[in-house]
């Protein structure tokens, strides 16, 4: 699989430390992660940067959010949506 920086670059996103950390965390997980799950694994990202990074990853379809029965949004990587 391509590196996180390559994925971001192909989708016209800068490889910021927040995006790289969030995307690495989501890709390395075997199951979809909630916002709190991601935040527990990365500590160096402030709240505003975290939400802006999640939004940019969602907008470019690098990740997708799914709502669970408990009304929690969980995020997963979307390899099928990646530009070649």
QUIBELHU-V341332 format. One record per residue. PSI is psi in radians with two decimals (none if undefined). D_CENTER is the distance of its C-alpha to the mean C-alpha in Angstrom with 2 decimals. Layout:
# QUIBELHU-V341332
psi-><PSI PSI>
d_center-><D_CENTER D_CENTER>
This chain:
# QUIBELHU-V341332
psi-><2.65 2.77 2.80 -0.71 -0.68 -0.74 -0.81 -0.78 -0.79 -0.44 0.31 0.66 2.50 2.57 1.18 2.76 -0.62 -0.84 -0.74 -0.80 -0.78 -0.84 -0.72 -0.73 -0.78 -0.78 -0.68 -0.21 2.47 -0.29 2.73 2.55 2.46 2.97 -0.76 -0.61 -0.76 -0.80 -0.62 -0.52 -0.39 2.22 -0.28 0.10 2.20 2.90 -0.84 -0.80 -0.70 -0.90 -0.63 -0.69 -0.77 -0.78 -0.76 -0.64 -0.61 -0.78 -0.59 0.05 0.46 -0.64 2.86 2.64 2.46 2.46 2.20 3.04 -0.47 0.21 0.55 2.35 2.25 2.52 2.53 2.71 2.52 1.40 -0.50 -0.32 0.04 2.40 2.56 none>
d_center-><15.74 14.90 13.49 10.10 12.38 14.08 11.20 10.42 14.21 14.99 12.96 14.85 12.29 13.47 12.14 12.11 11.99 9.43 6.84 8.20 8.26 4.85 3.98 7.51 7.43 5.60 7.80 10.66 10.98 13.62 12.93 10.39 9.41 10.50 9.79 12.77 11.82 8.80 11.32 14.00 12.49 11.82 14.82 15.13 12.93 15.02 14.38 14.61 12.36 9.61 10.16 10.71 7.52 5.68 8.72 8.73 5.64 7.50 10.73 10.48 9.58 7.09 5.44 8.16 9.44 12.71 15.41 17.31 21.05 20.73 18.97 15.71 12.40 10.28 6.93 7.19 6.82 9.59 11.87 14.67 13.40 13.18 16.05 18.69>
